[in-house]
């Protein structure tokens, strides 16, 4: 990553590293700096946190087997595209 301002696309690509505390201090500063001037990315981060919070409450028995299979298939194909 360059040391210039972070773009929205770059922020989206590293949001999980940010939430995991895996960014360098400099990249965290850049991430936070971008958020101060970008309402869209601030909303995205808030939505991401909410999704993690809600997904963390799911139990395997909360999903019908068909739905669980569809989700797993979607995630597998998403991972192979990236």
N, CA, C and O atoms as a GROMACS GRO file, in nm:
protein
  328
    1UNK      N    1   0.083  -0.118   0.000
    1UNK     CA    2   0.000   0.000   0.000
    1UNK      C    3   0.088   0.124   0.000
    1UNK      O    4   0.188   0.132   0.072
    2UNK      N    5   0.050   0.219  -0.080
    2UNK     CA    6   0.127   0.343  -0.080
    2UNK      C    7   0.092   0.424   0.044
    2UNK      O    8  -0.002   0.392   0.116
    3UNK      N    9   0.167   0.527   0.069
    3UNK     CA   10   0.146   0.608   0.189
    3UNK      C   11   0.062   0.732   0.162
    3UNK      O   12   0.060   0.825   0.241
    4UNK      N   13  -0.009   0.732   0.048
    4UNK     CA   14  -0.098   0.843   0.017
    4UNK      C   15  -0.232   0.818   0.088
    4UNK      O   16  -0.248   0.726   0.168
    5UNK      N   17  -0.328   0.904   0.055
    5UNK     CA   18  -0.461   0.885   0.110
    5UNK      C   19  -0.519   0.753   0.062
    5UNK      O   20  -0.495   0.710  -0.051
    6UNK      N   21  -0.595   0.691   0.147
    6UNK     CA   22  -0.661   0.565   0.116
    6UNK      C   23  -0.784   0.592   0.030
    6UNK      O   24  -0.858   0.687   0.056
    7UNK      N   25  -0.806   0.512  -0.073
    7UNK     CA   26  -0.927   0.524  -0.154
    7UNK      C   27  -1.037   0.439  -0.093
    7UNK      O   28  -1.011   0.353  -0.009
    8UNK      N   29  -1.159   0.462  -0.136
    8UNK     CA   30  -1.272   0.382  -0.089
    8UNK      C   31  -1.250   0.234  -0.122
    8UNK      O   32  -1.277   0.147  -0.040
    9UNK      N   33  -1.203   0.208  -0.241
    9UNK     CA   34  -1.178   0.069  -0.284
    9UNK      C   35  -1.074   0.002  -0.195
    9UNK      O   36  -1.090  -0.114  -0.157
   10UNK      N   37  -0.969   0.074  -0.162
   10UNK     CA   38  -0.865   0.018  -0.074
   10UNK      C   39  -0.922  -0.008   0.067
   10UNK      O   40  -0.891  -0.109   0.129
   11UNK      N   41  -1.003   0.084   0.115
   11UNK     CA   42  -1.063   0.066   0.247
   11UNK      C   43  -1.147  -0.061   0.251
   11UNK      O   44  -1.136  -0.140   0.345
   12UNK      N   45  -1.230  -0.081   0.150
   12UNK     CA   46  -1.314  -0.200   0.145
   12UNK      C   47  -1.228  -0.327   0.144
   12UNK      O   48  -1.264  -0.427   0.207
   13UNK      N   49  -1.116  -0.323   0.074
   13UNK     CA   50  -1.029  -0.440   0.063
   13UNK      C   51  -0.962  -0.477   0.196
   13UNK      O   52  -0.927  -0.593   0.217
   14UNK      N   53  -0.944  -0.379   0.285
   14UNK     CA   54  -0.870  -0.407   0.409
   14UNK      C   55  -0.956  -0.394   0.535
   14UNK      O   56  -0.904  -0.393   0.646
   15UNK      N   57  -1.088  -0.383   0.517
   15UNK     CA   58  -1.174  -0.360   0.634
   15UNK      C   59  -1.163  -0.472   0.737
   15UNK      O   60  -1.165  -0.444   0.857
   16UNK      N   61  -1.151  -0.596   0.694
   16UNK     CA   62  -1.140  -0.705   0.793
   16UNK      C   63  -1.007  -0.698   0.868
   16UNK      O   64  -1.002  -0.726   0.987
   17UNK      N   65  -0.901  -0.660   0.799
   17UNK     CA   66  -0.772  -0.643   0.867
   17UNK      C   67  -0.782  -0.531   0.971
   17UNK      O   68  -0.726  -0.540   1.081
   18UNK      N   69  -0.853  -0.424   0.935
   18UNK     CA   70  -0.873  -0.313   1.028
   18UNK      C   71  -0.947  -0.361   1.153
   18UNK      O   72  -0.904  -0.334   1.266
   19UNK      N   73  -1.056  -0.432   1.133
   19UNK     CA   74  -1.136  -0.480   1.247
   19UNK      C   75  -1.061  -0.584   1.331
   19UNK      O   76  -1.084  -0.596   1.451
   20UNK      N   77  -0.972  -0.658   1.267
   20UNK     CA   78  -0.891  -0.757   1.340
   20UNK      C   79  -0.770  -0.696   1.407
   20UNK      O   80  -0.699  -0.764   1.481
   21UNK      N   81  -0.745  -0.567   1.384
   21UNK     CA   82  -0.627  -0.501   1.441
   21UNK      C   83  -0.498  -0.546   1.376
   21UNK      O   84  -0.392  -0.544   1.439
   22UNK      N   85  -0.507  -0.588   1.249
   22UNK     CA   86  -0.391  -0.643   1.180
   22UNK      C   87  -0.317  -0.541   1.091
   22UNK      O   88  -0.218  -0.576   1.027
   23UNK      N   89  -0.364  -0.418   1.088
   23UNK     CA   90  -0.296  -0.316   1.007
   23UNK      C   91  -0.180  -0.255   1.084
   23UNK      O   92  -0.178  -0.255   1.207
   24UNK      N   93  -0.086  -0.203   1.009
   24UNK     CA   94   0.022  -0.128   1.073
   24UNK      C   95  -0.037   0.000   1.133
   24UNK      O   96  -0.148   0.039   1.099
   25UNK      N   97   0.036   0.063   1.220
   25UNK     CA   98  -0.010   0.188   1.279
   25UNK      C   99  -0.034   0.292   1.171
   25UNK      O  100  -0.132   0.367   1.177
   26UNK      N  101   0.054   0.298   1.073
   26UNK     CA  102   0.039   0.395   0.963
   26UNK      C  103  -0.086   0.366   0.881
   26UNK      O  104  -0.160   0.459   0.847
   27UNK      N  105  -0.111   0.240   0.847
   27UNK     CA  106  -0.230   0.206   0.769
   27UNK      C  107  -0.358   0.228   0.850
   27UNK      O  108  -0.461   0.266   0.794
   28UNK      N  109  -0.353   0.204   0.979
   28UNK     CA  110  -0.468   0.233   1.065
   28UNK      C  111  -0.497   0.383   1.065
   28UNK      O  112  -0.613   0.424   1.059
   29UNK      N  113  -0.393   0.463   1.072
   29UNK     CA  114  -0.409   0.609   1.067
   29UNK      C  115  -0.471   0.651   0.935
   29UNK      O  116  -0.560   0.736   0.932
   30UNK      N  117  -0.425   0.593   0.826
   30UNK     CA  118  -0.480   0.624   0.694
   30UNK      C  119  -0.627   0.582   0.685
   30UNK      O  120  -0.710   0.655   0.630
   31UNK      N  121  -0.658   0.464   0.739
   31UNK     CA  122  -0.795   0.413   0.739
   31UNK      C  123  -0.886   0.509   0.817
   31UNK      O  124  -0.990   0.552   0.768
   32UNK      N  125  -0.844   0.542   0.939
   32UNK     CA  126  -0.922   0.634   1.022
   32UNK      C  127  -0.934   0.771   0.957
   32UNK      O  128  -1.039   0.834   0.964
   33UNK      N  129  -0.826   0.818   0.894
   33UNK     CA  130  -0.829   0.946   0.825
   33UNK      C  131  -0.929   0.947   0.712
   33UNK      O  132  -1.000   1.046   0.692
   34UNK      N  133  -0.936   0.837   0.638
   34UNK     CA  134  -1.032   0.828   0.529
   34UNK      C  135  -1.174   0.836   0.584
   34UNK      O  136  -1.260   0.903   0.527
   35UNK      N  137  -1.198   0.768   0.695
   35UNK     CA  138  -1.332   0.767   0.753
   35UNK      C  139  -1.380   0.906   0.794
   35UNK      O  140  -1.499   0.936   0.787
   36UNK      N  141  -1.286   0.992   0.836
   36UNK     CA  142  -1.327   1.125   0.880
   36UNK      C  143  -1.384   1.209   0.766
   36UNK      O  144  -1.459   1.304   0.790
   37UNK      N  145  -1.350   1.175   0.642
   37UNK     CA  146  -1.398   1.253   0.529
   37UNK      C  147  -1.489   1.178   0.435
   37UNK      O  148  -1.523   1.229   0.328
   38UNK      N  149  -1.531   1.057   0.472
   38UNK     CA  150  -1.610   0.977   0.378
   38UNK      C  151  -1.728   0.913   0.452
   38UNK      O  152  -1.714   0.811   0.519
   39UNK      N  153  -1.844   0.974   0.437
   39UNK     CA  154  -1.964   0.920   0.502
   39UNK      C  155  -2.001   0.782   0.449
   39UNK      O  156  -2.050   0.698   0.524
   40UNK      N  157  -1.977   0.759   0.320
   40UNK     CA  158  -2.010   0.628   0.261
   40UNK      C  159  -1.930   0.516   0.324
   40UNK      O  160  -1.985   0.411   0.355
   41UNK      N  161  -1.801   0.537   0.344
   41UNK     CA  162  -1.717   0.434   0.404
   41UNK      C  163  -1.745   0.418   0.553
   41UNK      O  164  -1.734   0.309   0.608
   42UNK      N  165  -1.781   0.528   0.618
   42UNK     CA  166  -1.820   0.520   0.760
   42UNK      C  167  -1.945   0.434   0.774
   42UNK      O  168  -1.954   0.351   0.864
   43UNK      N  169  -2.041   0.454   0.686
   43UNK     CA  170  -2.163   0.373   0.686
   43UNK      C  171  -2.129   0.228   0.655
   43UNK      O  172  -2.182   0.137   0.719
   44UNK      N  173  -2.042   0.204   0.558
   44UNK     CA  174  -2.000   0.069   0.522
   44UNK      C  175  -1.939  -0.002   0.642
   44UNK      O  176  -1.974  -0.117   0.670
   45UNK      N  177  -1.849   0.066   0.714
   45UNK     CA  178  -1.785   0.006   0.830
   45UNK      C  179  -1.888  -0.026   0.938
   45UNK      O  180  -1.883  -0.133   0.999
   46UNK      N  181  -1.983   0.064   0.962
   46UNK     CA  182  -2.088   0.040   1.060
   46UNK      C  183  -2.173  -0.082   1.020
   46UNK      O  184  -2.206  -0.165   1.105
   47UNK      N  185  -2.207  -0.092   0.892
   47UNK     CA  186  -2.284  -0.206   0.844
   47UNK      C  187  -2.205  -0.336   0.857
   47UNK      O  188  -2.261  -0.440   0.892
   48UNK      N  189  -2.077  -0.329   0.830
   48UNK     CA  190  -1.991  -0.446   0.841
   48UNK      C  191  -1.988  -0.494   0.986
   48UNK      O  192  -2.000  -0.614   1.013
   49UNK      N  193  -1.973  -0.401   1.079
   49UNK     CA  194  -1.973  -0.436   1.222
   49UNK      C  195  -2.106  -0.497   1.264
   49UNK      O  196  -2.108  -0.594   1.340
   50UNK      N  197  -2.215  -0.442   1.216
   50UNK     CA  198  -2.347  -0.496   1.249
   50UNK      C  199  -2.364  -0.637   1.194
   50UNK      O  200  -2.416  -0.725   1.262
   51UNK      N  201  -2.319  -0.657   1.072
   51UNK     CA  202  -2.328  -0.790   1.010
   51UNK      C  203  -2.249  -0.893   1.090
   51UNK      O  204  -2.298  -1.003   1.115
   52UNK      N  205  -2.129  -0.857   1.131
   52UNK     CA  206  -2.047  -0.947   1.212
   52UNK      C  207  -2.117  -0.979   1.343
   52UNK      O  208  -2.120  -1.094   1.387
   53UNK      N  209  -2.174  -0.876   1.406
   53UNK     CA  210  -2.244  -0.897   1.532
   53UNK      C  211  -2.364  -0.990   1.518
   53UNK      O  212  -2.386  -1.077   1.602
   54UNK      N  213  -2.440  -0.970   1.412
   54UNK     CA  214  -2.557  -1.055   1.390
   54UNK      C  215  -2.517  -1.197   1.351
   54UNK      O  216  -2.575  -1.293   1.401
   55UNK      N  217  -2.420  -1.209   1.263
   55UNK     CA  218  -2.377  -1.342   1.218
   55UNK      C  219  -2.316  -1.420   1.334
   55UNK      O  220  -2.325  -1.543   1.338
   56UNK      N  221  -2.254  -1.351   1.425
   56UNK     CA  222  -2.193  -1.418   1.540
   56UNK      C  223  -2.294  -1.481   1.633
   56UNK      O  224  -2.258  -1.566   1.715
   57UNK      N  225  -2.418  -1.441   1.621
   57UNK     CA  226  -2.523  -1.498   1.706
   57UNK      C  227  -2.591  -1.619   1.644
   57UNK      O  228  -2.669  -1.687   1.710
   58UNK      N  229  -2.564  -1.646   1.517
   58UNK     CA  230  -2.627  -1.760   1.451
   58UNK      C  231  -2.571  -1.893   1.501
   58UNK      O  232  -2.451  -1.907   1.524
   59UNK      N  233  -2.659  -1.987   1.515
   59UNK     CA  234  -2.620  -2.124   1.548
   59UNK      C  235  -2.647  -2.210   1.425
   59UNK      O  236  -2.736  -2.178   1.346
   60UNK      N  237  -2.573  -2.316   1.407
   60UNK     CA  238  -2.596  -2.402   1.289
   60UNK      C  239  -2.742  -2.448   1.278
   60UNK      O  240  -2.792  -2.465   1.167
   61UNK      N  241  -2.808  -2.467   1.389
   61UNK     CA  242  -2.947  -2.514   1.386
   61UNK      C  243  -3.045  -2.403   1.349
   61UNK      O  244  -3.162  -2.430   1.327
   62UNK      N  245  -2.998  -2.277   1.344
   62UNK     CA  246  -3.084  -2.165   1.305
   62UNK      C  247  -3.114  -2.165   1.156
   62UNK      O  248  -3.210  -2.102   1.111
   63UNK      N  249  -3.033  -2.235   1.078
   63UNK     CA  250  -3.050  -2.237   0.933
   63UNK      C  251  -3.101  -2.372   0.887
   63UNK      O  252  -3.057  -2.477   0.936
   64UNK      N  253  -3.193  -2.369   0.793
   64UNK     CA  254  -3.235  -2.494   0.731
   64UNK      C  255  -3.117  -2.550   0.652
   64UNK      O  256  -3.036  -2.472   0.600
   65UNK      N  257  -3.104  -2.681   0.642
   65UNK     CA  258  -2.990  -2.739   0.570
   65UNK      C  259  -2.975  -2.684   0.428
   65UNK      O  260  -2.863  -2.662   0.382
   66UNK      N  261  -3.086  -2.663   0.358
   66UNK     CA  262  -3.079  -2.611   0.221
   66UNK      C  263  -3.017  -2.472   0.220
   66UNK      O  264  -2.933  -2.442   0.135
   67UNK      N  265  -3.056  -2.387   0.314
   67UNK     CA  266  -3.003  -2.250   0.321
   67UNK      C  267  -2.855  -2.254   0.357
   67UNK      O  268  -2.775  -2.179   0.301
   68UNK      N  269  -2.819  -2.340   0.450
   68UNK     CA  270  -2.679  -2.353   0.489
   68UNK      C  271  -2.594  -2.397   0.369
   68UNK      O  272  -2.486  -2.343   0.347
   69UNK      N  273  -2.642  -2.493   0.293
   69UNK     CA  274  -2.570  -2.539   0.174
   69UNK      C  275  -2.554  -2.427   0.070
   69UNK      O  276  -2.448  -2.412   0.010
   70UNK      N  277  -2.661  -2.348   0.051
   70UNK     CA  278  -2.655  -2.238  -0.045
   70UNK      C  279  -2.554  -2.132  -0.002
   70UNK      O  280  -2.479  -2.080  -0.084
   71UNK      N  281  -2.553  -2.101   0.128
   71UNK     CA  282  -2.456  -2.003   0.177
   71UNK      C  283  -2.313  -2.052   0.163
   71UNK      O  284  -2.225  -1.978   0.120
   72UNK      N  285  -2.290  -2.176   0.200
   72UNK     CA  286  -2.155  -2.232   0.188
   72UNK      C  287  -2.109  -2.233   0.043
   72UNK      O  288  -1.994  -2.203   0.014
   73UNK      N  289  -2.199  -2.267  -0.047
   73UNK     CA  290  -2.165  -2.267  -0.189
   73UNK      C  291  -2.132  -2.126  -0.238
   73UNK      O  292  -2.037  -2.107  -0.313
   74UNK      N  293  -2.212  -2.030  -0.195
   74UNK     CA  294  -2.187  -1.891  -0.235
   74UNK      C  295  -2.052  -1.842  -0.183
   74UNK      O  296  -1.978  -1.777  -0.257
   75UNK      N  297  -2.020  -1.873  -0.058
   75UNK     CA  298  -1.893  -1.830  -0.002
   75UNK      C  299  -1.775  -1.899  -0.071
   75UNK      O  300  -1.670  -1.837  -0.093
   76UNK      N  301  -1.791  -2.026  -0.103
   76UNK     CA  302  -1.683  -2.096  -0.172
   76UNK      C  303  -1.657  -2.035  -0.309
   76UNK      O  304  -1.541  -2.018  -0.348
   77UNK      N  305  -1.762  -2.003  -0.383
   77UNK     CA  306  -1.743  -1.947  -0.517
   77UNK      C  307  -1.688  -1.805  -0.507
   77UNK      O  308  -1.610  -1.763  -0.592
   78UNK      N  309  -1.727  -1.730  -0.403
   78UNK     CA  310  -1.675  -1.595  -0.382
   78UNK      C  311  -1.525  -1.601  -0.354
   78UNK      O  312  -1.448  -1.519  -0.405
   79UNK      N  313  -1.485  -1.698  -0.273
   79UNK     CA  314  -1.342  -1.710  -0.237
   79UNK      C  315  -1.258  -1.744  -0.360
   79UNK      O  316  -1.146  -1.695  -0.372
   80UNK      N  317  -1.308  -1.827  -0.449
   80UNK     CA  318  -1.231  -1.865  -0.568
   80UNK      C  319  -1.224  -1.752  -0.670
   80UNK      O  320  -1.134  -1.751  -0.754
   81UNK      N  321  -1.317  -1.657  -0.665
   81UNK     CA  322  -1.314  -1.544  -0.758
   81UNK      C  323  -1.212  -1.440  -0.716
   81UNK      O  324  -1.154  -1.372  -0.801
   82UNK      N  325  -1.189  -1.427  -0.584
   82UNK     CA  326  -1.101  -1.323  -0.534
   82UNK      C  327  -0.960  -1.355  -0.555
   82UNK      O  328  -0.872  -1.276  -0.518
   0.00000   0.00000   0.00000
